[in-house]
Amino acid sequence: MKRSFVPAFTLLLLHQFLSSAGAVVYEASTLHNAVARSETVLDLFYERWERIQNMELFFDWYGKINWVHGFQISSINRGTGQKEAVDMRLVRAYGSIIVNIPLLGGYKSKDMKKRLQYGTGTYHQQEESQENGNTAGGLFASQNLIFGFTATGFHYGLTRQGTISRGNAGTETFTDYKYAQFFDDIFAVSILYRPYFHIHLGLILNQQFEPRDDGTMSYSDPTKRTKRYFVASNLLTFLNLNATTKKDELESVAVGIIVNEIAGIVNRKFGQSFPQLTITYKKINLYNDELSDPVWVKSSFQSNGQPKSSDMPESEKAKASLYTISTGLKGFWGKNIYVDLLAEAQKPSEDLVSRLTDRPINYSAWRELRALVGWNFFAPIFETGQYFVISLGISKYWDPAIPFHRESGTDYYSYGGIFQLEGRMFIGDFPLGMEMRISHNYSTELRRMVETVDKWVVEGSLTVSF
């Protein structure tokens, strides 16, 4: 059977993402939920920008590949009504390119080892000048004006392998191509005029492709395509305002406060003495009575008393938002200790009914709790822009889709852990970043794709920035 390969738009990752369905029907799924997938690729977009915006990087390339061991789809066979597990192989790839062009200011030094130090760029030098009383030029002084472009993609899917007996000729391995392939891409432009504001304006393109009868894929004709637009902004370094829209609907909105920057107004050194502390409020229209949702909104019955189903009219579909508020602490504490702590509370806007039990769900007050602590073994040379951190983390994550996909039990929450290596070093004057993670039920992975519950996930990534 012919194989089909597609290059990621970054031109740096090549992957094949296919899968099979057979007689079973897929249930609640991040994979089919374009709202959840959009949040995933946006979170990765924000993560990259948080890494580079304080170091005045002109170029950032990031590539990530993710394997899930022992992946299965838990589905209901419509013929027997029984829950079945279908063995799959899941591979996900993520890539991004960010190019920044300084229009005013910009870092002038050619020494990469200095450029990658936090706080050594023109922007921070200008802050020091202002603190010393030099405010010539006011708002329109040549602070640091940068134009940026970002292309980001998260591509993932499934394959299912088997064998065919050829008698005396032996056996032949095949891959059954009978499922969809998903591509989530972001294209964004950015304006950064610091320390006053920055703003990102972008398009999120969610596409789903179905295979032909012969198992090959056509990538010029998606079976489903949705467009979303987003704006992400920061005012006066401490206030984040983000929103996502679909057509005329405000799909999500988030407001965040960076406490360090507020503290820095009083004392800059105090504000930089601890990792970045953020408080974020968010609203997302997550549940819409779609087939991919793990819950029914308000009730499992239509207005005429009939049970809700995938083929009910649009007028019968109810919607619910999820409200969250989180507190996070992330970054280096001194030269040695790295921390990533998060506590996120949640509340849905409507009553929700589990599709697995047809009973109302008692929503947990906490959506995510996680704590990761690492040690930097390159602390003596941390000032050169190099680090090597070994980290361990634990988490608890709650989601109404977890009972559908876990291997045993009926709880809506799962405890997990992670082992992580992360570093940046120089080959001559060339900076190279890397990361390796091994996790099981860790909350950041379950947020991206809840189907990975009770499965081992291995992830590797490379970064080039200058």
N, C-alpha and C positions, 0 to 999 in steps of 0.2 A: 504494500500500500504506500502511496506516495506521501512523503513527509513535506511539511510546509513550515518555512522559517520566516520570521519577520524581524527586521532591525528596529530597535527602539529608536525614537526620533532623535535621541542624543547621538546616534551613530556610533555608540560605544558599547552597547549591549545587544547581543543577539539571542533571542529566545523563542521557544516553541511552547505555546500554551493551548492545550486542547483538553477535552475530557469526554466522559461518557455518561449516559443516563440509564439506558436499558429500560426495564419495565417499571422501575421505581420513579417516584416523583419527588423532586427535591423540596425540602422544607425550608424553615426559617434560615436565612443566610445573609451574611455580610456580602457575599459574592454577588448576589442579585440585587442588593439594596444600593442604588446609586447615591442616595443621600448619605449613607454611612461611608461609601467609598470616597465620596467627595471630601468628607471630613478627614479621612485618612490621608489623602494626597495633600490636602491643605496643611495638616499638621506637620507633614514632612517638609513642605515649603517653608513654613514658619521656623521649623527647627534649623534649616540651613541658614536662613537669614539671621537668626539669633547668633549663630556661630561666627558670621563674617562681619556684621554691621559695626561692631566695635573695634575691628582691626583694619578697616579701610582696605579691604581686599578688592583687587580689580578683576580677579578671575577666580571662579570656584567650580570645580567639577567634582561630582559625587556619584559613585556607583555602588549599588547594594544588590546582593543576591541572597535569596532566602529559601532554604529547603525545609520542608516539614516531613519528618519521618513517621511512617505508619499512618498516613492520612487516610481517613475514611469519611464517606458521606453517610450520615444517618438519615434514612428516608422511610417513608411509609409506602408500602406496596398497596396500590389502590385495589388490586385484585383480592389480596388476602387480608388487608387491613393491618398487617403486622409490620413492626419496625424492622428494617433491614440495614445492614452495613455494607457499603460498596467500597472495596479497596481502590485507592487512587494514589497517584504521585503528584504532589503539589510543589511547584517552583514559582517563586515570585521575584520580579526584578524591578528595581527602582533606579532611576538615573536623573540627574539634574545638571544643568549648566547655567551659571550666573556670570554675566559680563557687566562690569561697572565701568563707566567712562566719566572721569572727573571733568566737570565743566569749570569749577572754581576750586582752588586749593588742591587737595590730593597729597598723598604721601610722596615726598621727593627722594627719599633715600633708596638706593639700590640694594641695600643690605637686607636680604630677606629675613635673616635671623633677628633683626631688630623690628622689621615691619610686623612680624607675627607676634610680637610681645603686646600684651594688652596695655592700652593707655599710652602708646608711644607715637601715635599718628598725629597729623596736623590738627584734627578735630580736638583731641585732648590737649594739645599744646595751646590751642586757642582758648580752651576753657581755663587753663592755668593763667593765661594772659589776662582774661577777664577777672579772675579771682584776685590778680595783682593790681586791678584798677584800670587796666587798659581796655576801654570799651569803644575805641574810635571806630566810627562807621556804623554803630548800632546794628539794627536788624539786617541791613544790607551790606555789612562787612563781608569780605571774602572768607567766610567760615569754611564750609566744605559742601559744595554743591555737586551732586553726582547723579547721573542718569544710568539706570540699570535695565537689563533685560534678562528674564528667566524663562527657561524651558524645562519643564519637569514632567516625568511620566512614571506611572506605576502600572505595570503590566503583569497579570497573573492568570493562571488557569491550571487545568488538570489534565493528566494523561492516565490511561489505564492500559496496562500491558497484559498480554496473554500468549498462549502458544496454540498452534494448530498442528495436529499430527498429519504427516505426509506418508505414513506407512513405512516402507523400506527406505524412503528418502529422508526419514528422520522427522524432526519437528521444526517449525518456523515460528519465530517470535513476531507478534504483531502489536500495534497500538491501535486501540479502538477509538476512532474519532467521532464521537456522537454527542458532543456537548459544546457549550459556548465558550468563547474567549473574550476577555475583558481588558479594555485599555482605558486608563484614566490619565488625562494629560492636562497640564496647566501651562498657559502662555501668559506672561505678565510683564508689564513695564513698571519701573519704579523711579521715583524722584526722592532723593535724600538731600535735605538742606538742614544740616545739623549745626547746632544743637536744638533747632526749633521744631522740625517735623520731618517725617518721611511718610510716603504713601505708595502703596502697591495697588495697581489696577490690573485685573486679569480675567481670563476665560478658563473655565473648567469644562473639558470635553469628555463626557462619559460615553463609551461606545461598546457595543456587544456584537459579536460576530458569531454566526451559526455556520457549521460545516455543510458542505454539499453532500449529496448522497454517497459520493465516492470517498468521503472522508477528508478531502482537501478543503482549504479555506480561501475565501475571497475577501481581501481586505479593502476593496473599493466600494463595498455595498454592505454597510452594517445593518443588522436587523433592528437594532435599537440605538438611538443616539439622542442624548440630552445635553443641553448647554446650560451652564450656570455662570454667573458673573460674580466677582467678589471684589471687595475693597478692604484693604488692611492698612491701618494708619497708626502713627504714633505722634503725639503732641507733647512738646517740651520734655521729651525723653522719658516721661513717667506714665503717660496715659495711652493705652492701646485701645483702638476702636476697630472692630472687624465685622463684616457682614457679607452674607452670600444670598444671592437672589436667583430665582428661576422664573422666567417670564415676568409676571407682575407680582410674584409672591416673594416676600422676605422669608427665606428658608432658615437662616440662622443669623444670630447676632451675638457678639461677645464684647465685653468691656473688661479691660484688665488694668491693674495699677501695679507699677514697679516700685516697690517700697524703697529700694536702695536710692533711687533717683530723688524721691521726696526727702529722704534723710540727707542726701547729698546737698540739698539746697541750704541746709543748716551747716553741714560739715562734710565737705567732699571726701576727705580721707575716711570718715566714719562710714559713709555710704559705700565705699569700695572695700571695706574691711571684712565683709561677709558675702557669701554667694547670693545670687540674684533671688530676691524674695518677691513673689508675685501673688496677687489676689485677683481671680478672674470669675466673672459672672457670664453665663452663656445660656442661650435659648436656641434649641434646634427642633424643627418640625420632623421628628424622627419616625413617628408611627402614622401610617396612612391607610390601614386596612388592605395593603397590598399583599400579594402572595408571599413575598419575601419577609414580611413582618412575622415575628414570633407571637404576636398578640393581636387580639381584636380590640378595637377602641370602643369604650363604653359598654358594649354588650356583644355577645356572640350571635345575636339575632337581628334580622332586618326588621324594618318597621311593620311588615306584613306578618311577622311571627315566624318566618322561615329562617333556618340557620344561614349565617353569612357564608359565602363561598367565593372562590376565585372568579367566577363568572357573573357575580351580582353586578347590577348597574352602578355607574359612578355615583349616582345620587344617594346610594345607600352607604357609601364609604365614609366613615368618620375619621377625623384627624386628631392627633394629640401631640403636644410639644413636650420636650424634656428640658427641665430647668436644672442647671447645675451651678454650683459655686465651689471653687477650688482654691487651695493655698499650696504654693509650691516653693521649694528652696533648691536651687540648682547651681552648681559651679564649684570652683576651687575655694577651699577655706585655708588660706595660707598657701604654702607651696606643696605640701604633702597630701592633704586630705581633699578628696572629691566627694560631693554628696549630690543625690537626686532624691528629694523627698516630695511626696504629693498626698494630699487628702482632698477628695472631691465628694461633696454631698449632692443629692439629686432628688427631684420630685417631678412626676408627670403632671400634665395639666388636666388629664381626665383619668377615670378609672379604666384599667386595662384587664383583659381576660386572657388567660393562657390558652393557646390553641392546642396545647398538649393535654390539658386537664379540663378545659371549658369552665374553669373556676377563676374568680377574681384574684389578681396577684397582689400580695401585700408587699409593696415596693420597699426595698431596703433604703434606709436613710443615706447609706454610703455606697457610692458607685465604685470608687477606687481608692485603695490605700496602698502606698508603696514606699519602700525605703531602700536605697542603694548607697553603699559607702565604698569608696576606693582609696587606694594609696598610690601616690606618684613616686615611682622609683627613680625618676630623673630630677628630683627636687633640687639637687645642687646646681643643675644647669637649666633650671626652669626659665630663667631670664632670657635664655637664648632662643626661646620659642619652641623648645622640645619638651615632650613629656611622655611618660609611659605609665598608664594607670591600670591596675588590676582591681576589679570591683566584684562585690557580691551583693545581691539584692533579694528581697522578699516582697510579696504583694498579696493583696486580696482584691478580687474583681467580681462584681455582680452584674449579671445581664440576663434578661428573660429568655434569651435563646440558648443559654448554656445547657439546660436539661435536654435539648434536642440533640446535642452533639457530643456530650460527654460519654465516656465508655461505661460508666456505672454511676448509680445514684440519681437523685432527682433534685438536688439543691440548685439554687440559682446563682450561687457564688462558688468561686474556686480559689484556693491558695496556690501560689506559685513561687518560683525562684529563678535566678539568672546568674550566670558567671560571664564576666565581660572583660575583654582586653581592649584598651584603646590607647593610641599613641600618635605622636607626630615626631618625625626625625628628618634629618637632612642628608641627602646624598650629594656631597659637595655643597652647592648653594641651592639645590633643588628640594623643596619641602614635599614630603609625602606623608599623608595621614592614613591610618588603618584602624579597623575595628573588627573584632570577632566576638560573637555572642552565642552562648548555648543556653537555652531557656526551656522551662516546662511550666505552662500555665501562668507565665509572667504577664502582668496586667497590660503592659504596652503592646504585647503581641495579641492578646485577646481583644483589645480595642480595635486593632487593625482588622482582625478577622476572627470572629468568635468560634469558627469551626476548628481552630487549632487547639481547643480545650483538650486536655489529657494527652497531648502529643508533644514530642520533642521537636524543638525548632533550632536550626543552626543557621547563622547569618554571618556573612562577611561583607566588608565594604572597604573601599579605597577612596581617598580624597586628594586632590591636587588643588592648592590654593596659592595665589601670590598677588 
